[in-house]
Amino acid sequence: MTNEVPRDVSETASAEVDVTIFVCTNCREATDSEARPGIGLIEALRQAAEGKPLAVKPVTCLANCDKSPSAAFNHRTGWSYVFGHLSTDNVDDIVTGAMMLAEDERGFLPLRGRPMCLRGKGMTARIPPFHHHEDMPS
């Protein structure tokens, strides 16, 4: 496995992207290891997301090191989510979850039907969109 971040050669225009999947490229399998599992995850996700309203992008760090490798979903007008303990074995589930988020009219990732790797201990954070004021004092 290479430690070089693969170049994004997708033809998906940014206007067609509903959800961006950010994958940490800094996480390592062990402190002394050079292997960066996020690199392989990016490559596999880009192949699996081809033709879908999804983009897959590298990010240097998601500050979720205890749950590496990590990925985040960012809906262009909705909620964002951070997940950990992922691997290339989870690629189909990650794409399924990202599509669930993309297809939800509220920009929310419903719990019902969400793949197991994106639930419970796999989910680190749910972040409201910038325009979310429901919980703000008036």
Backbone as JSON Lines, residues from 0, in Angstrom:
{"i":0,"aa":"M","n":[0.85,-1.17,0.0],"ca":[0.0,0.0,0.0],"c":[0.89,1.24,0.0]}
{"i":1,"aa":"T","n":[0.58,2.2,-0.83],"ca":[1.33,3.44,-0.9],"c":[0.82,4.43,0.14]}
{"i":2,"aa":"N","n":[1.67,5.36,0.52],"ca":[1.27,6.4,1.46],"c":[0.99,7.71,0.74]}
{"i":3,"aa":"E","n":[0.92,7.65,-0.57],"ca":[0.65,8.84,-1.36],"c":[-0.86,8.98,-1.56]}
{"i":4,"aa":"V","n":[-1.36,10.19,-1.31],"ca":[-2.79,10.43,-1.47],"c":[-3.13,10.4,-2.96]}
{"i":5,"aa":"P","n":[-4.09,9.56,-3.34],"ca":[-4.46,9.49,-4.75],"c":[-5.11,10.78,-5.22]}
{"i":6,"aa":"R","n":[-4.78,11.19,-6.43],"ca":[-5.35,12.39,-7.01],"c":[-6.8,12.14,-7.36]}
{"i":7,"aa":"D","n":[-7.64,13.16,-7.15],"ca":[-9.06,13.06,-7.48],"c":[-9.23,13.36,-8.96]}
{"i":8,"aa":"V","n":[-9.61,12.35,-9.71],"ca":[-9.79,12.53,-11.15],"c":[-11.27,12.42,-11.53]}
{"i":9,"aa":"S","n":[-12.14,12.55,-10.53],"ca":[-13.57,12.41,-10.81],"c":[-14.06,13.56,-11.66]}
{"i":10,"aa":"E","n":[-15.09,13.3,-12.4],"ca":[-15.68,14.28,-13.29],"c":[-16.9,14.95,-12.65]}
{"i":11,"aa":"T","n":[-17.22,14.6,-11.41],"ca":[-18.4,15.14,-10.76],"c":[-18.21,16.62,-10.48]}
{"i":12,"aa":"A","n":[-19.09,17.44,-11.06],"ca":[-19.04,18.87,-10.82],"c":[-19.5,19.15,-9.39]}
{"i":13,"aa":"S","n":[-18.92,20.19,-8.78],"ca":[-19.24,20.47,-7.38],"c":[-20.73,20.76,-7.19]}
{"i":14,"aa":"A","n":[-21.41,21.28,-8.19],"ca":[-22.85,21.55,-8.07],"c":[-23.66,20.26,-7.98]}
{"i":15,"aa":"E","n":[-23.09,19.16,-8.44],"ca":[-23.79,17.87,-8.41],"c":[-23.5,17.08,-7.14]}
{"i":16,"aa":"V","n":[-22.61,17.57,-6.3],"ca":[-22.21,16.86,-5.09],"c":[-23.09,17.28,-3.92]}
{"i":17,"aa":"D","n":[-23.79,16.31,-3.33],"ca":[-24.61,16.58,-2.15],"c":[-23.84,16.32,-0.87]}
{"i":18,"aa":"V","n":[-22.98,15.31,-0.88],"ca":[-22.23,14.93,0.32],"c":[-20.76,14.73,-0.06]}
{"i":19,"aa":"T","n":[-19.89,15.3,0.75],"ca":[-18.46,15.05,0.61],"c":[-18.03,14.14,1.75]}
{"i":20,"aa":"I","n":[-17.31,13.09,1.4],"ca":[-16.75,12.18,2.4],"c":[-15.28,12.56,2.54]}
{"i":21,"aa":"F","n":[-14.92,13.07,3.72],"ca":[-13.53,13.39,4.01],"c":[-12.91,12.2,4.74]}
{"i":22,"aa":"V","n":[-11.73,11.79,4.31],"ca":[-11.04,10.65,4.93],"c":[-9.69,11.12,5.45]}
{"i":23,"aa":"C","n":[-9.42,10.78,6.71],"ca":[-8.15,11.15,7.33],"c":[-7.0,10.42,6.66]}
{"i":24,"aa":"T","n":[-5.97,11.17,6.3],"ca":[-4.8,10.56,5.67],"c":[-3.62,10.47,6.63]}
{"i":25,"aa":"N","n":[-3.8,10.93,7.85],"ca":[-2.7,10.95,8.81],"c":[-2.71,9.76,9.75]}
{"i":26,"aa":"C","n":[-3.86,9.16,9.99],"ca":[-3.97,8.03,10.91],"c":[-3.03,6.9,10.46]}
{"i":27,"aa":"R","n":[-2.44,6.24,11.44],"ca":[-1.55,5.11,11.17],"c":[-2.04,3.9,11.92]}
{"i":28,"aa":"E","n":[-1.65,2.74,11.44],"ca":[-2.07,1.49,12.08],"c":[-1.43,1.32,13.45]}
{"i":29,"aa":"A","n":[-0.24,1.87,13.65],"ca":[0.45,1.83,14.94],"c":[1.39,3.03,14.99]}
{"i":30,"aa":"T","n":[1.8,3.39,16.17],"ca":[2.64,4.57,16.34],"c":[3.89,4.54,15.47]}
{"i":31,"aa":"D","n":[4.51,3.39,15.36],"ca":[5.75,3.27,14.6],"c":[5.52,2.84,13.15]}
{"i":32,"aa":"S","n":[4.29,2.73,12.75],"ca":[3.96,2.24,11.41],"c":[3.94,3.38,10.39]}
{"i":33,"aa":"E","n":[4.32,3.06,9.19],"ca":[4.22,4.01,8.09],"c":[2.92,3.83,7.32]}
{"i":34,"aa":"A","n":[2.27,2.69,7.51],"ca":[1.04,2.39,6.77],"c":[-0.07,3.35,7.2]}
{"i":35,"aa":"R","n":[-0.72,3.93,6.22],"ca":[-1.82,4.87,6.46],"c":[-3.07,4.3,5.79]}
{"i":36,"aa":"P","n":[-3.92,3.64,6.57],"ca":[-5.08,2.97,5.99],"c":[-6.08,3.9,5.32]}
{"i":37,"aa":"G","n":[-6.06,5.17,5.66],"ca":[-6.97,6.12,5.02],"c":[-6.72,6.26,3.53]}
{"i":38,"aa":"I","n":[-5.46,6.07,3.12],"ca":[-5.12,6.2,1.7],"c":[-5.85,5.13,0.89]}
{"i":39,"aa":"G","n":[-5.8,3.89,1.34],"ca":[-6.52,2.81,0.65],"c":[-8.02,3.0,0.71]}
{"i":40,"aa":"L","n":[-8.5,3.54,1.82],"ca":[-9.94,3.8,1.96],"c":[-10.4,4.85,0.96]}
{"i":41,"aa":"I","n":[-9.6,5.87,0.73],"ca":[-9.94,6.9,-0.26],"c":[-10.08,6.28,-1.64]}
{"i":42,"aa":"E","n":[-9.11,5.48,-2.03],"ca":[-9.15,4.85,-3.35],"c":[-10.39,3.99,-3.52]}
{"i":43,"aa":"A","n":[-10.68,3.16,-2.52],"ca":[-11.84,2.26,-2.59],"c":[-13.15,3.05,-2.6]}
{"i":44,"aa":"L","n":[-13.23,4.11,-1.79],"ca":[-14.45,4.92,-1.75],"c":[-14.69,5.65,-3.07]}
{"i":45,"aa":"R","n":[-13.63,6.15,-3.68],"ca":[-13.8,6.84,-4.96],"c":[-14.36,5.9,-6.02]}
{"i":46,"aa":"Q","n":[-13.9,4.68,-6.03],"ca":[-14.43,3.71,-7.0],"c":[-15.89,3.4,-6.7]}
{"i":47,"aa":"A","n":[-16.21,3.18,-5.43],"ca":[-17.58,2.82,-5.04],"c":[-18.56,3.98,-5.2]}
{"i":48,"aa":"A","n":[-18.07,5.21,-5.12],"ca":[-18.95,6.39,-5.21],"c":[-19.11,6.91,-6.63]}
{"i":49,"aa":"E","n":[-18.43,6.29,-7.56],"ca":[-18.48,6.76,-8.95],"c":[-19.92,6.8,-9.46]}
{"i":50,"aa":"G","n":[-20.29,7.93,-10.06],"ca":[-21.64,8.09,-10.63],"c":[-22.69,8.5,-9.61]}
{"i":51,"aa":"K","n":[-22.28,8.7,-8.37],"ca":[-23.22,9.1,-7.31],"c":[-22.94,10.56,-6.94]}
{"i":52,"aa":"P","n":[-23.9,11.25,-6.3],"ca":[-23.69,12.65,-5.94],"c":[-22.8,12.81,-4.7]}
{"i":53,"aa":"L","n":[-21.66,12.12,-4.74],"ca":[-20.73,12.1,-3.62],"c":[-19.34,12.48,-4.12]}
{"i":54,"aa":"A","n":[-18.59,13.15,-3.26],"ca":[-17.18,13.41,-3.52],"c":[-16.39,12.78,-2.38]}
{"i":55,"aa":"V","n":[-15.2,12.31,-2.68],"ca":[-14.33,11.73,-1.66],"c":[-13.04,12.54,-1.67]}
{"i":56,"aa":"K","n":[-12.7,13.11,-0.52],"ca":[-11.55,14.0,-0.44],"c":[-10.68,13.63,0.76]}
{"i":57,"aa":"P","n":[-9.37,13.78,0.59],"ca":[-8.47,13.56,1.73],"c":[-8.49,14.77,2.66]}
{"i":58,"aa":"V","n":[-8.26,14.52,3.94],"ca":[-8.08,15.59,4.92],"c":[-6.92,15.14,5.82]}
{"i":59,"aa":"T","n":[-6.07,16.07,6.19],"ca":[-4.88,15.71,6.94],"c":[-5.2,15.07,8.29]}
{"i":60,"aa":"C","n":[-6.2,15.6,9.0],"ca":[-6.51,15.03,10.31],"c":[-7.94,15.39,10.71]}
{"i":61,"aa":"L","n":[-8.65,14.43,11.27],"ca":[-10.0,14.65,11.8],"c":[-10.0,14.64,13.33]}
{"i":62,"aa":"A","n":[-8.81,14.59,13.94],"ca":[-8.67,14.6,15.4],"c":[-9.52,13.51,16.05]}
{"i":63,"aa":"N","n":[-9.53,12.35,15.43],"ca":[-10.28,11.2,15.92],"c":[-9.34,9.99,16.0]}
{"i":64,"aa":"C","n":[-8.12,10.25,16.4],"ca":[-7.03,9.27,16.33],"c":[-7.31,7.98,17.08]}
{"i":65,"aa":"D","n":[-8.02,8.06,18.19],"ca":[-8.31,6.84,18.95],"c":[-9.26,5.91,18.22]}
{"i":66,"aa":"K","n":[-9.92,6.42,17.18],"ca":[-10.87,5.61,16.42],"c":[-10.45,5.49,14.96]}
{"i":67,"aa":"S","n":[-9.16,5.55,14.7],"ca":[-8.7,5.55,13.32],"c":[-8.91,4.2,12.63]}
{"i":68,"aa":"P","n":[-9.0,4.21,11.31],"ca":[-9.09,5.39,10.46],"c":[-10.48,6.02,10.52]}
{"i":69,"aa":"S","n":[-10.5,7.31,10.25],"ca":[-11.73,8.08,10.39],"c":[-12.16,8.72,9.09]}
{"i":70,"aa":"A","n":[-13.46,8.99,9.04],"ca":[-14.03,9.69,7.89],"c":[-15.14,10.61,8.4]}
{"i":71,"aa":"A","n":[-15.44,11.62,7.62],"ca":[-16.52,12.54,7.96],"c":[-17.4,12.73,6.74]}
{"i":72,"aa":"F","n":[-18.7,12.85,6.98],"ca":[-19.65,13.19,5.93],"c":[-20.0,14.65,6.11]}
{"i":73,"aa":"N","n":[-19.99,15.41,5.03],"ca":[-20.4,16.81,5.07],"c":[-21.47,17.02,4.01]}
{"i":74,"aa":"H","n":[-22.71,17.27,4.44],"ca":[-23.8,17.56,3.51],"c":[-23.72,19.04,3.17]}
{"i":75,"aa":"R","n":[-23.87,19.39,1.91],"ca":[-23.65,20.78,1.5],"c":[-24.59,21.76,2.17]}
{"i":76,"aa":"T","n":[-25.8,21.33,2.58],"ca":[-26.71,22.24,3.27],"c":[-27.24,21.63,4.57]}
{"i":77,"aa":"G","n":[-26.71,20.48,4.95],"ca":[-27.25,19.78,6.12],"c":[-26.19,19.48,7.16]}
{"i":78,"aa":"W","n":[-26.41,18.42,7.86],"ca":[-25.59,18.02,8.99],"c":[-24.28,17.38,8.53]}
{"i":79,"aa":"S","n":[-23.3,17.37,9.43],"ca":[-22.02,16.68,9.21],"c":[-21.87,15.62,10.29]}
{"i":80,"aa":"Y","n":[-21.13,14.57,9.97],"ca":[-20.94,13.44,10.88],"c":[-19.49,13.0,10.83]}
{"i":81,"aa":"V","n":[-18.96,12.57,11.96],"ca":[-17.61,12.02,12.03],"c":[-17.71,10.58,12.52]}
{"i":82,"aa":"F","n":[-17.01,9.69,11.83],"ca":[-17.04,8.26,12.14],"c":[-15.63,7.72,12.29]}
{"i":83,"aa":"G","n":[-15.5,6.64,13.05],"ca":[-14.2,6.02,13.23],"c":[-14.29,4.51,13.18]}
{"i":84,"aa":"H","n":[-13.13,3.88,13.36],"ca":[-13.0,2.42,13.3],"c":[-13.44,1.89,11.93]}
{"i":85,"aa":"L","n":[-13.1,2.6,10.87],"ca":[-13.5,2.21,9.52],"c":[-12.36,1.49,8.82]}
{"i":86,"aa":"S","n":[-12.71,0.78,7.76],"ca":[-11.7,0.1,6.95],"c":[-12.26,-0.09,5.54]}
{"i":87,"aa":"T","n":[-11.45,-0.64,4.67],"ca":[-11.93,-0.9,3.32],"c":[-13.05,-1.94,3.32]}
{"i":88,"aa":"D","n":[-13.16,-2.72,4.38],"ca":[-14.29,-3.66,4.5],"c":[-15.62,-2.94,4.64]}
{"i":89,"aa":"N","n":[-15.59,-1.67,5.03],"ca":[-16.8,-0.88,5.25],"c":[-17.19,0.0,4.07]}
{"i":90,"aa":"V","n":[-16.48,-0.09,2.96],"ca":[-16.7,0.83,1.84],"c":[-18.16,0.88,1.4]}
{"i":91,"aa":"D","n":[-18.78,-0.26,1.17],"ca":[-20.18,-0.26,0.72],"c":[-21.09,0.38,1.75]}
{"i":92,"aa":"D","n":[-20.84,0.11,3.03],"ca":[-21.66,0.7,4.09],"c":[-21.45,2.22,4.18]}
{"i":93,"aa":"I","n":[-20.22,2.67,3.99],"ca":[-19.93,4.11,4.03],"c":[-20.67,4.81,2.89]}
{"i":94,"aa":"V","n":[-20.61,4.24,1.7],"ca":[-21.31,4.84,0.55],"c":[-22.82,4.8,0.78]}
{"i":95,"aa":"T","n":[-23.33,3.69,1.32],"ca":[-24.77,3.61,1.63],"c":[-25.17,4.71,2.6]}
{"i":96,"aa":"G","n":[-24.39,4.91,3.66],"ca":[-24.69,5.97,4.63],"c":[-24.62,7.35,4.02]}
{"i":97,"aa":"A","n":[-23.61,7.59,3.2],"ca":[-23.48,8.9,2.55],"c":[-24.65,9.15,1.6]}
{"i":98,"aa":"M","n":[-25.11,8.12,0.91],"ca":[-26.28,8.27,0.04],"c":[-27.55,8.51,0.85]}
{"i":99,"aa":"M","n":[-27.68,7.86,2.0],"ca":[-28.83,8.12,2.87],"c":[-28.86,9.6,3.27]}
{"i":100,"aa":"L","n":[-27.69,10.14,3.6],"ca":[-27.6,11.56,3.96],"c":[-27.91,12.44,2.76]}
{"i":101,"aa":"A","n":[-27.38,12.1,1.6],"ca":[-27.62,12.88,0.39],"c":[-29.09,12.91,0.01]}
{"i":102,"aa":"E","n":[-29.79,11.82,0.24],"ca":[-31.19,11.7,-0.19],"c":[-32.19,12.23,0.84]}
{"i":103,"aa":"D","n":[-31.74,12.52,2.06],"ca":[-32.66,13.01,3.09],"c":[-32.92,14.5,2.86]}
{"i":104,"aa":"E","n":[-34.19,14.87,2.72],"ca":[-34.53,16.26,2.4],"c":[-34.16,17.24,3.51]}
{"i":105,"aa":"R","n":[-33.97,16.75,4.73],"ca":[-33.56,17.61,5.84],"c":[-32.04,17.71,5.95]}
{"i":106,"aa":"G","n":[-31.32,16.91,5.17],"ca":[-29.87,16.87,5.28],"c":[-29.42,16.21,6.57]}
{"i":107,"aa":"F","n":[-30.17,15.19,6.97],"ca":[-29.97,14.49,8.24],"c":[-29.76,13.01,7.93]}
{"i":108,"aa":"L","n":[-28.87,12.36,8.64],"ca":[-28.62,10.93,8.44],"c":[-29.5,10.15,9.41]}
{"i":109,"aa":"P","n":[-30.59,9.56,8.92],"ca":[-31.49,8.85,9.82],"c":[-30.82,7.63,10.44]}
{"i":110,"aa":"L","n":[-31.19,7.34,11.68],"ca":[-30.63,6.18,12.37],"c":[-31.2,4.89,11.8]}
{"i":111,"aa":"R","n":[-32.49,4.91,11.49],"ca":[-33.14,3.72,10.93],"c":[-32.53,3.38,9.57]}
{"i":112,"aa":"G","n":[-32.03,2.18,9.45],"ca":[-31.44,1.73,8.19],"c":[-29.96,2.06,8.04]}
{"i":113,"aa":"R","n":[-29.42,2.83,8.98],"ca":[-28.01,3.21,8.89],"c":[-27.14,1.97,9.12]}
{"i":114,"aa":"P","n":[-26.1,1.78,8.3],"ca":[-25.21,0.63,8.49],"c":[-24.58,0.62,9.88]}
{"i":115,"aa":"M","n":[-24.31,-0.56,10.4],"ca":[-23.8,-0.72,11.76],"c":[-22.49,0.04,12.01]}
{"i":116,"aa":"C","n":[-21.61,0.1,11.03],"ca":[-20.34,0.78,11.25],"c":[-20.51,2.29,11.43]}
{"i":117,"aa":"L","n":[-21.71,2.8,11.13],"ca":[-21.99,4.23,11.26],"c":[-22.91,4.51,12.44]}
{"i":118,"aa":"R","n":[-23.0,3.58,13.36],"ca":[-23.83,3.72,14.57],"c":[-22.96,3.6,15.81]}
{"i":119,"aa":"G","n":[-23.55,3.86,16.96],"ca":[-22.93,3.6,18.25],"c":[-21.5,4.08,18.36]}
{"i":120,"aa":"K","n":[-20.6,3.15,18.69],"ca":[-19.2,3.51,18.9],"c":[-18.5,3.95,17.62]}
{"i":121,"aa":"G","n":[-19.09,3.63,16.48],"ca":[-18.51,4.05,15.21],"c":[-18.71,5.54,14.94]}
{"i":122,"aa":"M","n":[-19.77,6.13,15.52],"ca":[-20.04,7.55,15.31],"c":[-19.41,8.36,16.42]}
{"i":123,"aa":"T","n":[-18.65,9.37,16.04],"ca":[-17.97,10.22,17.01],"c":[-18.74,11.52,17.24]}
{"i":124,"aa":"A","n":[-19.25,12.12,16.17],"ca":[-19.92,13.42,16.32],"c":[-20.96,13.64,15.23]}
{"i":125,"aa":"R","n":[-21.98,14.4,15.6],"ca":[-22.98,14.91,14.65],"c":[-22.95,16.42,14.82]}
{"i":126,"aa":"I","n":[-22.71,17.13,13.73],"ca":[-22.5,18.58,13.78],"c":[-23.59,19.27,12.98]}
{"i":127,"aa":"P","n":[-24.31,20.23,13.59],"ca":[-25.39,20.89,12.87],"c":[-24.84,21.79,11.76]}
{"i":128,"aa":"P","n":[-25.68,22.05,10.76],"ca":[-25.28,22.97,9.7],"c":[-25.18,24.39,10.27]}
{"i":129,"aa":"F","n":[-24.47,25.26,9.58],"ca":[-24.3,26.63,10.05],"c":[-25.61,27.37,10.21]}
{"i":130,"aa":"H","n":[-26.59,27.04,9.4],"ca":[-27.88,27.75,9.46],"c":[-28.82,27.19,10.52]}
{"i":131,"aa":"H","n":[-28.38,26.22,11.31],"ca":[-29.24,25.59,12.32],"c":[-29.34,26.48,13.56]}
{"i":132,"aa":"H","n":[-30.54,26.98,13.84],"ca":[-30.73,27.86,14.99],"c":[-31.81,27.35,15.93]}
{"i":133,"aa":"E","n":[-32.29,26.16,15.72],"ca":[-33.38,25.6,16.51],"c":[-33.08,25.63,18.01]}
{"i":134,"aa":"D","n":[-31.86,25.34,18.39],"ca":[-31.51,25.27,19.8],"c":[-30.89,26.55,20.35]}
{"i":135,"aa":"M","n":[-30.86,27.58,19.53],"ca":[-30.24,28.84,19.95],"c":[-31.24,29.69,20.74]}
{"i":136,"aa":"P","n":[-30.77,30.38,21.78],"ca":[-31.68,31.27,22.52],"c":[-32.09,32.44,21.63]}
{"i":137,"aa":"S","n":[-33.32,32.91,21.82],"ca":[-33.78,34.03,20.98],"c":[-33.42,35.36,21.58]}
